[in-house]
Amino acid sequence: MRRFIRELKRRSVFKVATGYAVVAWVVMQVADVMFPALNLRPWTITLVAALLIIGFPIALLLAWAYEITPAGVTRDTSVDEPDVSASAPPSPGKNGPSIAVLPFADMSAGHDQGYFGDGLTEELLSALARIPGLRVPSRTSCFAFKGKDLDVTVVADRLRVTHVLEGSVRKSGDRLRITAKLVETASDSHLWSDTYDRALEDIFVIQDEIARKIVEALKLQLRSLPAADPTTQDARAYDLYLKGLSFYHRLDPKSIRYSIGVFRHATDLDPEFAKAWAGLSMAHAAMTVYYSGGDTDLRASDEASRRAVDLAPRLAEAHTARAVSFSAQERFDEAVVAFGRAVELNPRSFETWYHYARTAVHQGALRRALELFEKAADVDPQDYQGPLLAAPIYRSLGDEQKAVAAERRGVELAERHLESYPDNARAYFLSVAALYSLGEKKKAFDWAEKAMAIDPANPGTRYNLACFYAQVGQLDRALDYLEGSVASRSWAENDPELEPIRDHPRFRAYLESMTK
């Protein structure tokens, strides 16, 4: 029922009903005064009332079926024909067993070990995703429920899974207490639960044991369990790696820069820790692409990714890091080859498909970018970034219907994300253009102001707001924000949202400044 009411609001049915009632009342008042003055028969007033009553459900049906877009009045098919770039996950049981891993709660005395629970969750997701026949929603989908006190049946319904794994972590020095519980949601029964009181150095054994117990509980037929492949046996280095991941995924420049130091410390403890080298490369590349890191970050990303591939040539994360590093250096042909190898090793990696799509945008291969964003959405239907980035590309290629559907999907997912992470400026600034296009203009400007209030010095915030103000016709304001931002030249040259200022001398000067 809540979903139905939300859909009524989205299609403006309530607004149409209110407007119709007001207009009908005015018409009846006019008829009551004017018809007798015009010597019309009394029954004509009754006829008008009857026509207004008959027209009311017709107006509601038209409001449901049609919408007003920049292209005119069009049939609303966003529900009947969902966009493949934002496709919903399959129904429970449709493709065999499926499992969501909820972020492990931090039960430490100081509540300062959340990163460890997050990292353990991510590593379990990665290990379980390697098991044939088991569908595992991605990190973004599962982490949307972090800190929420929801019944597992609600989680299962939203993620379309048959099972949910939840647990907690208590970490004190080198001692761990990890609890884990596997729930079958259809019967709301516990298939398995256990508690591990171990030393930190046993974390790898614990992860393997949890994965093995899940396989046994789900009665999956395996000759051998795919290895979690931590690429280190140094528990202290692994602890630092998990902390680095936690900060890297926050995506703001301070957190990413902090993750670089943490990843570097992990590689100092274990110089052969391939995953830490891959994380280090991704963080340096992010600083280059999003936050004007410069040549120092470019070189560091290149060296770290090469090291990761040399150490673990069959590790998908290493090839993804290499591809992203190539892309940051605008060595796009080499990036495509590296992405192809990463996909071959792990076709269920959202991060690989997402960055592959962004590389296609850098190349100006917009139709290819849409295909890759759709691949990313297949892996993670809960990601808000892909649909919001794809929407202006659909529009630039003349597909207004898919553009609107992607905008609606992206905004809906961003709103869900912000319920858990209300201080994420990225979710706000990526959504503003979509909100404006969907007619929610006041909300669009409100979210733009929120993004600036949260992270005003962030070049990524300024760049995306420049795109927004360019789209709404505030060109001088757009150029002001753009000149205080940063993006790679190839992205800015191919970004369809900057089309309104593309021929402006200040924009050309901005592009020229990026080559110096």
Helices and strands as residue ranges (DSSP letters): H 2-10, H 13-37, H 43-65, E 66-69, E 72-75, G 84-86, E 99-101, E 105-106, H 114-129, H 139-143, H 152-159, E 163-172, E 175-184, E 189-199, G 200-202, H 203-217, H 235-248, H 253-269, H 274-291, H 295-311, H 316-328, H 332-345, H 350-363, H 366-379, H 385-396, H 400-420, H 425-437, H 441-454, H 459-471, H 475-483, H 489-494, G 496-501, H 505-513
